[in-house]
Structures are given as structure tokens and as C-alpha cells.
Amino acid sequence: GKQKGKPSPVAPATTVKKKQTEDPHSLSPATVAKDEVPSVTEQTPQPAPSLYPPAAAKGEMPSMHKQAPKPRQEAPSTKPQDDLPSPAVVLDETSIETMLKATPGLTWDGQALFTIAKGFVSDMNVDASFYANKALLKLVLMELLENEARGDTGKKGGFLPAVRQLANVATLPGVVKSSIGMPDIHSGYGFAIGNVAAVDVNDPQSVVSPGGVGFDINCGVRLLRTSLSLAELLPHRDAVADALFSHIPVGVGEGSVLGRKVSPEELDHMLEQGMGWCEANKLCWPEDRTFVEQGGCFEGARHASVSARAKARGRTQCGSLGSGNHYVEVQEVAEVYDQESAAAMGLKQGMIVIMMHSGSRGLGHQ
């Protein structure tokens, strides 16, 4: 929903976050078709059902109808598996080394990289790996151990644990070097969320899966670098939070940075021109496109290939952050694990950055 009033002050060690909880992919409930009317066939009146079960335990209301008490039967549990108690799993958290003893097949480079060796699942073509610190490692390993303790081949609520999903991706044809998990790794729809894999385009057996992680086209995160330090930001953090909430439409049906709904023609141009359309409408700088794959526009894109339903869903959402797990966070670079990579991206400890998670919204989901 829309934020009202002033956001609560944010402690220096935390991030200023805007996040919604609505499901961005929910569809409106089914409606009765036009000209369809409910049946009006007359029926013999039936007595109203009791609001209460037959009296049994102390404190229960008796039935309003005279009838012999019947034993109550417990209905089978309809709780989703995620709501059931997790099996008791003990993980020795003394150190990373002791934690890894619970999961043979995982090795550590002594910094932040963990490797899942070929053989962790059958038919792996390459190793798998992921990045984590001690706190994140605990979450990843507990997910794996708890799910395996259930005895259902590691599934939880229909999903495999992220470590197994990383290993499964390593079995795909053409994967190069490693199936890699970023620090936000968690269970997904096939790939783990945060799972990245490169394939050899010269290998005719290589797999291409636009729905590997999920089915939201272009859903992901971007990081914007600033020249600010934490000390420079803190005196203005409340104003920054207010500005984020004021200028960035968030949630379903909450408007657009354009100040209007785009026309069907504009949407077609947007689909074919990509960031070129954004630049023409002064929504990005020309240099922004140099940091985006193919300049932010795939050659040969054709708006006619997109369904009318997808366009109808997307047209009202262009220029908005979205809902669900989409967010904008003001962050500080607290630690640097790879100095060479950080230097290449212009990142350094103490720098303020802005991370955002969004996507193509209803259009890409459809």
C-alpha cells in the first residue's frame, strides 16, 4: 500500500528500505460470464445449519438443533509443508570448519567462496559454488539439512534446497566452469534464486532456459554507485527516505514516474527500443546504456511477438517499482572480499550505493 506520513528513522547500521508485501502476480477472482445468471429453481426449504459443532468439550456451544451428539472427527491437515515444524537439526556453529563437517562435499577457500564438488548429485558436468559469510552459510546449510531430515529427497514445500538446485544446474549441457550462487541464494523454481550459469554458445548441446529461475522476464537487481560516504548521508537520511517514497511509485496501481499511463503506441516503442526509449524520454543518461548488455536493447525485438494480454497488464505498470519482493535500498559497502573486482566496478569500503530490485512487472510475468 501507499506509505503515509514520515518513515521511521533508520539506524545507521541498517538500510533504508521500501518493500511491499502484495503479490504482484495475483489475478482478479473469477467472475460470472455475461448473461449467466444463477439458478432460481425452487427447492424445499432446509433447516439452517448449526453455527456450532455438537457439544463435547467444556466451553463449546451446543447445537441449535436437537440431535444426538456425534464424535468429532479430525480433518486431515491441509497445512502447507512449509508451515510444518522443521525436524530437529543441530549444526555446530563454532566455526565455518565445524559447520562444513555436517555437509560432506562442500569445501571452503578460506575467504567467501564455497565449492560443491562434482558427485554431490549425479551427472554433474562441472562443480557448483556459492558466496557466503558465516551467517549466510548457516542459513544455506540449515535449509539443506532440515529438508534432507524430512526424508523426501530434500524438498521443502515443493522446492529443493538451494544447494541441491545449484548442483542440479551443474548437470545441464554446456555449463561453463561452475554453477554459481550469489550471496542472496535461496530456493527457487529450478535454478536457485541468485543462481548464475554461463553456457558455451559454440556447443550445440548447450541449454537455453529463459525460465530457469522463474518466469518474470528481466526481474533482477541493479546496483547504483554514488560518491557519498555514510558520514555524508546520515544527517540527511530522513529526507532521503521521504524523497524515495515520494518520487518512486511502489505497489500495484500506484502510478508511474511518467505521471501517466503509457499509450499502446508508446509501449510498442518501449518494447522495441528498450533503453533507447528511456534515453529519448530523459529517463536515463546516454552513458547508462554503456553499462547494460547490448546497450539496453536487443536487436530484432518485435513488439508484435508480445501478447495483447501481456501488454494490457504492463501498460498500467510502466514506470513503477512494483510490489512483492521488489525494493530500493540505500546501502553502505561494509566489507570488500575481492579487491580486484571491487576496483573494476569502482566500489570501495564505506561507499554509499543504491540497490534496486524490480522487473518488467505484469508484462514480463504474463
For each residue, the residues with C-beta under 8 A, 3 or more apart:
1: 20 22 251
2: 250 251 254
3: 7 18 245 250
4:
5:
6: 238 242
7: 3 10 16 238 241 242 245
8:
9: 237 238
10: 7 14 15 16 237 241
11: 14
12: 230 234
13:
14: 10 11
15: 10 329 330 331
16: 7 10 237 240 241 244 329 330
17: 327 328 329
18: 3 244 245 248 250 321 327 328 329
19: 325 326 327
20: 1 250 251 322 323 324 326
21: 323 324
22: 1 26 251 252 323 324
23: 26 323 324
24: 252 322 323 324 326 361 362 365
25: 324 362 365
26: 22 23
27:
28: 31
29:
30:
31: 28
32: 36 37 38
33: 36
34:
35:
36: 32 33
37: 32 40
38: 32
39:
40: 37
41:
42:
43: 46
44:
45:
46: 43
47: 65
48:
49:
50: 53 63 64 65
51: 61 64
52: 60 61 62 63 64
53: 50 56 60 63 72
54: 62 63 67 69 70 72
55: 60 61 62 63 69
56: 53 60 69 72
57: 60
58:
59:
60: 52 53 55 56 57
61: 51 52 55
62: 52 54 55
63: 50 52 53 54 55 66 67
64: 50 51 52
65: 47 50
66: 63
67: 54 63 70
68:
69: 54 55 56
70: 54 67
71:
72: 53 54 56
73:
74:
75: 78
76:
77:
78: 75
79: 83 84
80: 83 84 157
81: 84 155 156 157 158
82: 156 157
83: 79 80
84: 79 80 81
85:
86: 89 146 149
87: 146 149 150
88: 149
89: 86 142 145 146 149
90:
91: 99 102 138 141 142 145
92: 98 99 101 102
93: 98 99 134 138
94: 98
95: 98 99 134
96: 99 100 108 134 137
97: 100 101 108
98: 92 93 94 95 101
99: 91 92 93 95 96 102 103 134 137 138 141
100: 96 97 103 106 107 108 114
101: 92 97 98
102: 91 92 99 141 145
103: 99 100 106 141 144 145 163
104:
105: 116 117 119 120
106: 100 103 114 115 116 117 120 163
107: 100 114 115 117
108: 96 97 100 113 114 115
109: 112 113 114 115
110:
111: 337
112: 109 131 132 133 337
113: 108 109 129 130 131
114: 100 106 107 108 109 129 130 131 132 137
115: 106 107 108 109 127 128 129 178
116: 105 106 120 127 128 129 130 163 166 167 170
117: 105 106 107 120 127
118: 124 125 126 127 170
119: 105 122 124
120: 105 106 116 117 124 128 163 164 167
121: 124 164 167 168 170 171
122: 119 171
123: 171
124: 118 119 120 121 127 128 167 170 171
125: 118 170 171 172 173 175
126: 118 170 175 176 177 178 179
127: 115 116 117 118 124 170 178 179
128: 115 116 120 124 163 166 167 169 170 178 179 180 181
129: 113 114 115 116 166 178 179 180 181
130: 113 114 116 140 162 163 166 180 181 182 183 185
131: 112 113 114 180 181 182 183 337
132: 112 114 136 137 140 183 185
133: 112 136 137 183
134: 93 95 96 99 137 138
135: 138 139
136: 132 133 139 140 183 185
137: 96 99 114 132 133 134 140 141
138: 91 93 99 134 135 141 142
139: 135 136 142 143 186
140: 130 132 136 137 143 144 161 162 163 185
141: 91 99 102 103 137 138 144 145 163
142: 89 91 138 139 145 146
143: 139 140 146 147 156 161 162 163 186 187
144: 103 140 141 147 148 154 161 162 163 164
145: 89 91 102 103 141 142 148 149
146: 86 87 89 142 143 149 150 156
147: 143 144 150 152 154 155 156 160 161
148: 144 145 151 154 161
149: 86 87 88 89 145 146
150: 87 146 147 154 155 156
151: 148
152: 147 155
153: 160
154: 144 147 148 150 160 161 164
155: 81 147 150 152 158 159 160
156: 81 82 143 146 147 150 159 160 161 187
157: 80 81 82
158: 81 155
159: 155 156 165 187 188 189
160: 147 153 154 155 156 164 165 168 187
161: 140 143 144 147 148 154 156 164 165 187
162: 130 140 143 144 165 166 181 185 186 187 188 192 193 194 195
163: 103 106 116 120 128 130 140 141 143 144 166 167
164: 120 121 144 154 160 161 167 168
165: 159 160 161 162 168 169 187 188 190 191 192 195
166: 116 128 129 130 162 163 169 170 179 180 181 185 192 195
167: 116 120 121 124 128 163 164 170 171 179
168: 121 160 164 165 171 190
169: 128 165 166 172 175 179 190 191 192 195 197 212
170: 116 118 121 124 125 126 127 128 166 167 175 178 179 197
171: 121 122 123 124 125 167 168
172: 125 169 175 197 199 207 209
173: 125 199 203 205 206 207
174: 199 200 203 205 206 207
175: 125 126 169 170 172 178 179 197 198 199 207
176: 126 197 198 199 200
177: 126 198
178: 115 126 127 128 129 170 175 197
179: 126 127 128 129 166 167 169 170 175 195 196 197
180: 128 129 130 131 166 195 196 197
181: 128 129 130 131 162 166 185 192 194 195 196
182: 130 131 185 194 195 196
183: 130 131 132 133 136 194
184: 193 194
185: 130 132 136 140 162 166 181 182 192 193 194 195
186: 139 143 162 192 193 194
187: 143 156 159 160 161 162 165 192 193
188: 159 162 165 191 192 193 194 195 213 214
189: 159 211 213 214 215
190: 165 168 169 209 211 212 213
191: 165 169 188 195 197 212 213
192: 162 165 166 169 181 185 186 187 188 195 213
193: 162 184 185 186 187 188 213 214
194: 162 181 182 183 184 185 186 188
195: 162 165 166 169 179 180 181 182 185 188 191 192 212 213
196: 179 180 181 182
197: 169 170 172 175 176 178 179 180 191 212
198: 175 176 177
199: 172 173 174 175 176 203 206 207 208
200: 174 176 203 206
201: 206
202:
203: 173 174 199 200 206
204:
205: 173 174
206: 173 174 199 200 201 203
207: 172 173 174 175 199
208: 199
209: 172 190 212
210: 217
211: 189 190 214 215
212: 169 190 191 195 197 209
213: 188 189 190 191 192 193 195
214: 188 189 193 211 219
215: 189 211 365
216: 219 359 360 364 365
217: 210 359 360 363 364 365
218: 359 360 364
219: 214 216 357 358 359 360 364
220: 357 359
221: 355 356 357
222: 355 356
223: 353 354 355
224: 353 354 355 356
225: 345 346 347 351 353
226: 351 352 353 354
227:
228: 232 233 351 352
229: 232 233 350 351 352
230: 12 233 234 332 350 352
231: 234
232: 228 229 235 236 352
233: 228 229 230 236 237 240 330 352
234: 12 230 231 237
235: 232
236: 232 233 239 240
237: 9 10 16 233 234 240 241 330
238: 6 7 9 241 242
239: 236 242 243
240: 16 233 236 237 243 244 330
241: 7 10 16 237 238 244 245
242: 6 7 238 239 245 246
243: 239 240 246 247
244: 16 18 240 241 247 248 328 330
245: 3 7 18 241 242 248 250
246: 242 243
247: 243 244 257
248: 18 244 245 257 320 321 328
249: 254 255 256 257 319 320 321
250: 2 3 18 20 245 254 320 321 322 323 326
251: 1 2 20 22 254 320 322 323
252: 22 24 317 323
253: 316
254: 2 249 250 251 320
255: 249 259 319 320
256: 249 259 260 261 262 317 318 319 320
257: 247 248 249 283 319 320
258: 262 281 318 319
259: 255 256
260: 256
261: 256 315 316 318
262: 256 258 266 267 270 315 318 319
263: 266 267
264: 267 268 311 315
265: 268 269
266: 262 263 269 270 277
267: 262 263 264 270 271 303 311 314 315 318
268: 264 265 271 272 303
269: 265 266 272 273 277 303
270: 262 266 267 273 274 277 318
271: 267 268 274 301 303 306
272: 268 269 297 301 302 303
273: 269 270 276 277 280 297
274: 270 271 277 278 295 296 297 298 301
275: 278 279 284 288 289 292 295 296 297
276: 273 279 280 289 295 296 297
277: 266 269 270 273 274 280 281
278: 274 275 281 283 284 296
279: 275 276 282 283 284 285 286 288 289
280: 273 276 277
281: 258 277 278
282: 279
283: 257 278 279
284: 275 278 279 288 289
285: 279 288
286: 279 289 290
287: 290 291
288: 275 279 284 285 291 292 296
289: 275 276 279 284 286 292 295 296
290: 286 287 295
291: 287 288
292: 275 288 289 295 296
293: 296
294: 297 298 299
295: 274 275 276 289 290 292
296: 274 275 276 278 288 289 292 293
297: 272 273 274 275 276 294 301
298: 274 294 301
299: 294
300:
301: 271 272 274 297 298
302: 272 305
303: 267 268 269 271 272 306
304:
305: 302
306: 271 303 310 311 363
307: 310 311 366
308: 311 312
309: 312 313 366
310: 306 307 313 314 362 363 364 366
311: 264 267 306 307 308 314 315 363
312: 308 309 315 316
313: 309 310 316 317 361 362 363 365 366
314: 267 310 311 317 318 360 361 362 363 364 366
315: 261 262 264 267 311 312 318 363
316: 253 261 312 313 362
317: 252 256 313 314 320 322 361 362 363
318: 256 258 261 262 267 270 314 315 361
319: 249 255 256 257 258 262
320: 248 249 250 251 254 255 256 257 317 361
321: 18 248 249 250 326 327 328 356 358
322: 20 24 250 251 317 326 358 359 361
323: 20 21 22 23 24 250 251 252 326
324: 20 21 22 23 24 25
325: 19 357
326: 19 20 24 250 321 322 323 356 357 358 359
327: 17 18 19 321 355 356 357
328: 17 18 244 248 321 354 355 356 357
329: 15 16 17 18 354 355 356
330: 15 16 233 237 240 244 352 354
331: 15 352 353 354 355
332: 230 350 351 352 353
333: 336 342 347 348 349 350 351 352 353
334: 349
335: 349
336: 333 339 342 347 348 349
337: 111 112 131
338: 341 342
339: 336 342 343
340: 343 344
341: 338 344 345
342: 333 336 338 339 345 347 348
343: 339 340 346 347 348
344: 340 341
345: 225 341 342
346: 225 343
347: 225 333 336 342 343 351 353
348: 333 336 342 343 351
349: 333 334 335 336
350: 229 230 332 333
351: 225 226 228 229 332 333 347 348
352: 226 228 229 230 232 233 330 331 332 333
353: 223 224 225 226 331 332 333 347
354: 223 224 226 328 329 330 331
355: 221 222 223 224 327 328 329 331
356: 221 222 224 321 326 327 328 329
357: 219 220 221 325 326 327 328
358: 219 321 322 326 361
359: 216 217 218 219 220 322 326 364 365
360: 216 217 218 219 314 363 364 365
361: 24 313 314 317 318 320 322 358 364 365
362: 24 25 310 313 314 316 317 365 366
363: 217 306 310 311 313 314 315 317 360 366
364: 216 217 218 219 310 314 359 360 361
365: 24 25 215 216 217 313 359 360 361 362
366: 307 309 310 313 314 362 363
